[in-house]
């Protein structure tokens, strides 16, 4: 029941549908029409889950999002994945954004989750 309530309240907040078709993230562009992350004219390879997670972050800027909520809303409530999966995917996204050492956009909020900053 709690998972359903979280999904409903998250849907009432900012959504991916309300985002512009092309979103600027530092030196990158998230082209939602083509489903691609671009750095200049170069495509940055993302797997489907990394893309969904980045789009979810972009739909929820400046908001601390817990790992459980991300699992529910990005992976789906019936997923057999663990919260550690979130950490692995966030690390990969940071690497793709060139922010492995010093994150600028996907920040860790200790004990709470992650916060996306444009």
RANORBEL-V252582 format. One line per field, one symbol per residue. phi: phi as a letter, one per 20 degrees, with the letter a starting at -180 (. if undefined). Layout:
phi=???
This chain:
phi=.fffffffffffegcffefffcdecmedceeffemcdddmdefefcfgffffffffgffcflcfcfffffffedeofefefdffgggffffffgffemcfecfdddeedgmcqccdcf
